[in-house]
């Protein structure tokens, strides 16, 4: 391996799967502001995961519907902006429709 290209600041970090509460201790360079007390009594930085090998359908063999990130809320936020724009639209600031060129069918050539 080339020297000087890998980070030197590896430390122990607790990763916690928020969908089922499973936690594991590993080394990482990931930064975190939260800490958690581990089984050995020491405090370690906490990295929260949405999904891990204990909850992923590929590893568990089960099909699961996860809504940990609030997919419905994200959808509503995304389309609420468009809805507010259309509500405030008036004739003066409405977009102008562009003319579409007519579709011309090509004749098949005989060989």
C-alpha positions in Angstrom: 0.0 0.0 0.0 1.1 3.6 -0.6 2.1 5.5 2.5 0.5 8.7 3.5 -2.9 8.2 1.7 -4.8 6.4 4.5 -6.2 8.3 7.5 -4.3 7.8 10.8 -7.1 8.8 13.1 -8.9 5.4 13.5 -10.7 5.0 16.8 -13.3 2.7 18.3 -16.9 3.8 17.4 -20.3 2.3 18.2 -22.6 1.8 15.2 -26.3 1.5 16.1 -29.0 0.3 13.8 -32.0 2.6 14.5 -34.6 0.2 13.0 -34.0 -2.7 15.4 -31.6 -1.3 18.1 -28.7 -3.6 17.3 -25.3 -2.0 18.1 -21.7 -3.1 17.4 -18.3 -1.7 18.2 -15.8 -1.2 15.3 -12.9 1.1 14.3 -13.7 4.1 12.1 -12.7 7.6 11.2 -16.4 8.8 11.1 -17.0 11.9 13.2 -19.9 12.1 15.7 -21.1 14.5 18.3 -23.0 11.9 20.3 -21.5 9.3 22.6 -22.8 6.1 24.2 -21.6 3.9 27.1 -20.6 0.5 25.8 -20.7 -2.8 27.7 -17.1 -2.4 28.9 -18.1 0.8 30.7 -16.3 3.3 28.4 -17.9 6.0 26.4 -17.5 5.8 22.6 -18.7 8.0 19.7 -22.1 6.9 18.4 -22.9 6.6 14.7 -26.6 6.0 13.9 -27.5 3.8 10.9 -30.8 3.5 9.2 -30.1 -0.1 8.1 -27.5 -2.7 8.8 -26.9 -6.4 8.1 -29.3 -7.3 10.9 -32.2 -5.4 9.3 -31.5 -5.5 5.6 -33.8 -7.8 3.7 -31.0 -9.3 1.7 -29.3 -10.6 4.8 -32.4 -11.5 6.8 -34.4 -13.1 4.0 -37.5 -11.2 4.9 -39.2 -8.5 3.0 -39.6 -5.4 5.2 -41.1 -2.0 4.7 -39.0 0.6 6.5 -40.2 4.1 7.0 -37.5 5.3 9.3 -36.6 8.4 7.2 -40.2 9.5 7.0 -40.7 8.9 3.3 -44.3 10.3 3.3 -43.0 13.5 5.0 -40.2 13.8 2.4 -42.8 13.4 -0.4 -45.1 16.0 1.1 -42.2 18.5 1.5 -41.0 17.9 -2.0 -44.3 18.5 -3.7 -45.6 21.2 -1.3 -43.2 23.6 -3.0 -44.7 22.9 -6.4 -48.2 23.2 -5.0 -47.6 26.6 -3.5 -46.1 27.8 -6.8 -49.2 26.8 -8.7 -51.5 28.3 -6.1 -49.7 31.7 -6.4 -49.6 31.5 -10.2 -51.6 34.2 -12.0 -52.2 34.9 -15.7 -49.5 37.5 -15.8 -46.8 35.3 -14.4 -48.0 32.0 -15.9 -45.5 30.2 -18.1 -46.2 30.5 -21.9 -47.0 27.3 -23.6 -44.6 26.3 -26.4 -45.8 25.1 -29.7 -45.1 21.5 -30.5 -44.0 20.6 -34.0 -46.4 18.2 -35.7 -45.2 14.6 -35.9 -44.5 13.4 -39.5 -44.6 9.7 -40.2 -41.9 8.3 -42.4 -42.9 6.2 -45.4 -41.5 2.8 -45.6 -39.2 2.3 -48.5 -39.7 -0.7 -50.8 -36.8 -2.9 -51.5 
